[in-house]
């Protein structure tokens, strides 16, 4: 019988050998940030790297996504390793694209290095031969739910239906053959080397247009209807509602104004706002979303204008699979020491959201964090300060976890699947997400 | 005896009663009572009417008093000379009632003395024989449109229909036989001279507003509550957001107060009350602004998921003074204080129910610049009682003499030549049409 520990060691040695290559992948992506569904260069680059490893793959899934396989000697379950292709937009980030403000202020560039690192480990001599099943290597677009107007346009034109990468992959059936999935996200070094467990907020996404009537702002303001004032009344109203939100629901109401008028001398007649309603449960999100809608309408009512409210299906709360977490923790501990691996309580909610949450409703997933950055997540100072911890160590931990899952006739993977009770089927998921999309026009009189 | 001789007589009579008139003003100053509660002040007026032998009615519009003097015959017109009984409420005014905050921070106490001065002057021997027609001496309640919730309750109890004294006088028919009306207000712009006249004022509607939410523990279960105070705050923000839409010439003024903002800091406020005026230079302007305010109030309720009850009450109408009456008044006032000390006003953004009277008949509403400080402020004090009571009284008495001498010729000419914007029935219908109660729930 093959010693699993030996297999893992072979994989880790292979990953260590190519650590410079993997870190270079991350840094190259860092220098070429592209926001979601725009990851053309990033997708090509990762495709080339997969080719260098001899991994055949499909491309152009959900516009820019990639999916390839490494197959074990025997048949068995399929485990996916996911890296996210997209950057954020953060004006003034040290590595931002000066034209688009695109910037890897959330560390996704490291995820692609990790995903390739897992492949490198699995390709080490003797590893795949010992595995029963397949490993899907996936690079997914658009985890950051931004550019709402643009993506809503892609939706309208039929290029995508859902507005994030994993949502689209699920809809397109790209996860149909995947039995479980994992990815690792970077977090701050100050939070320790590895943290696993806990949940995330779900959300709905708002695309709002306040409509008024243009008029000369100096000469005839009485003939105008000011859409900007409508939005300010609405946002003030929304702020006053914060006291009604329960702490345990971890509601986050936030947004950006993407158009606030076009000429200072003309009463603003169209104001656009992209917003987010996040919360720990569907009920809490729905409740907060109703409050937001009421406030948006109140703004329109106050000035006698209109508001168009588009509510887009966002993400679902994350559920980390406990069997997979146990395996990941054990392997991470072997790499960095158990003192440096934290297990978060299940209810711990970081406040943010991820479309890995959507996937977690359907198949077992883990979404651990690897502490390798400084600064504020999504801020101008979010920088990776430890690329070994950002790329190499999580690749090793995930690779070892896969080896444990799929070795010995994939006993642990099979057990994980047997223990798992999905909240949703793929069809159920798609139906629910479709039902969450709402368009409403309210006229204030 | 020519008209100038008569005018000299009336002025001399006022001077000979100077101490008594000023004492009446100061007595009222020391006993301030807000509108529809001027019981002591009305008694003072009744006492003075009795002592100079003028027959009067009382209890008109709860506290109003009306005395009548008849000239040598009743062929001439009926001129009303008005004084306002009520005080404001101004917390911290040096003459404020310590329990009610009632304070004469608008000088109405002088108006009553001026009106009594006219009464005494016309009673001087030899004067009435030269006059034709009637003089109605009116002590009118409630010019300051305050205590809206209190007065609205009086309205609901059927004690009043309108919330100002002069509209109530009109409703009760006390202006039916009146042809011309005048009163003099004190003011505090001495730099503009001694007497100011003419000009226009804003009209208004008043609103009594109740936001209703759901009470809940503000710490323990704010998510179970609906915050009526937040609804009011949002509504106020929304009112402010629309200020840019008002035309300068409409001189819109909207200035709410919150009269109840919750009862316990640890309980989500479920009942919040607001009062506001919506003022403007024309009826159309303030009614249009009133709609914008209503929209903003509904928006507050909509935002929190509560309800709002908006009671809109007719307020006062814009005032326009009669030019022909003013030209008589200006001659008289000029002879008293010097023409160089007269000041013609343009538009003032406050409001007065004398505006309502001006929709029905020729009126004047001049100001004697006898005070210092801010009108309606804690420092509004009448400094010059000679000007504030005696001169103001003389100028009106002399003008009455002009109007009613010579068989009341000038008074009749002015009255006959005046095209009132509204008849009494149109006026009452307009006011009743402004009255509206709306309950808005999402």
Interface residues (C-beta under 8 A of the other chain):
Chain A: X217 X221 X222 X224 X226 X229 X230 X232 X233 X234 X236 X237 X238 X240 X241 X243 X244 X245 X246 X291 X294 X295 X297 X298 X299 X301 X302 X303 X304 X444 X445
Chain B: X218 X222 X223 X225 X227 X230 X233 X234 X235 X237 X238 X241 X242 X244 X245 X246 X247 X292 X295 X296 X298 X299 X300 X302 X303 X304 X305 X442
